[in-house]
Amino acid sequence: MTEIQPPPLRNDCFALPPGVDWTPVDEAKTLLRDALSTVVSSGHQIPVETASDRILSADVGAVRSNPPGSNSAVDGYGFAGPIPEGPQVMQLCDGRAAAGVPFAGSVEQGKAVRILTGAILPDGVDTVVLEEDCTIEPDRIAFNGPLKQWSNTREAGEDVIVGTPIFKRGRRLTATDLSLLASAGVAEVEVFSRLRVGVLSTGDELRKPGQSADYWQIYDANRLMLLSMVRDLGFEAIDLGLVEDSRDTVRDTLNQGAECCDLIITSGGASAGDEDHISAILKAEGQLTSWRIALKPGRPLALGVWKETPVIGLPGNPVAAWVCTMVFGRPAMEVLAGGIWRDPRGYEVVADFKKNKRRGRSEYLRASLNAAGRVDVFPSEGSGRISSISWSDGLVEIGFEEELIEPGTVVRYIPYAEFLRPSQSTDP
């Protein structure tokens, strides 16, 4: 029998066979973004009151100007300006102007009228003096100039002019967006249907919370995490359950998901092992593109199609699944839902840790800002340390070329809130 020889020990889980290269994170993002398009239906007309967190499927313009007419920005007295420097005395007109109750008539030159915040400027009024700056008698007021014309007033249409664009197709509407739309007279908007995202876990070793578990079994943490993330991102989460490592069972579950979901997300089974049935069945019976991404934690990421339904295959380790969902899954879901791809904003922060890294891959460290405004990282980088996600409030991104981070080094810190921030189109 020929003696078998072991390969050289590399102790590097990122090692690939000779001639096979890792895909850098930025390149993988570009490949993913270019491969995606909207999969949900458009043109759903809904009241603006119910449009929070929905994605516009058509541009929206102002139905009326905001404000619709020039008005007072303060409580005070209105007259024609400008006013020169020095003491001024003005006779008062009978009546007043209030929000919703315009002044009847016009104000003569050299006279003033009582006016309240939000009231439309009467004819003959273009300037307002604050009540607090006046000496007030029943029939006259006195104050000191100078006052520029249009002081303490709001110009008609200074926020939005009727007929002008407000938001573009692809914008995810926020609470303040609804306020602006309402102020511009918009009663209804056209939106995409909500993206329905099915979440599937596979693995003979997995058990549901509440079930008994032997020492060789673990509880399914990924599915609960991913379902919650999908909801937090504004999509409809559909639980496709936990299935065994069986080709037939996986196929049946994918069939069910394709009937009720716009996207299926799986965790585990996306690599090339004996029990990685997700990637195997997509490759054999559907469509599959698999990338070995130069990313820690992470690496295998599968993008496939099953019966015309896109499938994203995530790594099985919880931290890797979390990071890959944040970096790749979140913007991908937004594009599929009719929105735009948006990379999160990062902030330059001083490191309070030391890190040696291999050149040629990006790393995302679970991180938290400390009381000094510097950033700490979780002491362990293990992809199974779920406690690190709960401990952290963001990620430190260490770039492809970087090798050494020391205390005092400026690093890129991305709060989790940035990943969850709504994706917005460019303002008109």
PyMOL commands that set and color helices and strands:
alter all, ss='L'
color gray80, all
select helices_A, chain A and resi 25-35+48-50+131-133+175-183+222-232+247-260+277-285+318-336+387-391+416-420
alter helices_A, ss='H'
color red, helices_A
select strands_A, chain A and resi 44-47+60-61+71-72+76-79+83-97+111-115+127-130+135-137+140-147+153-154+165-167+188-191+196-202+206-207+218-219+236-243+263-267+287-292+295-296+300-306+309-314+347-350+355-356+362-369+375-377+394-398+404-405+410-415
alter strands_A, ss='S'
color yellow, strands_A
deselect
rebuild
show_as cartoon
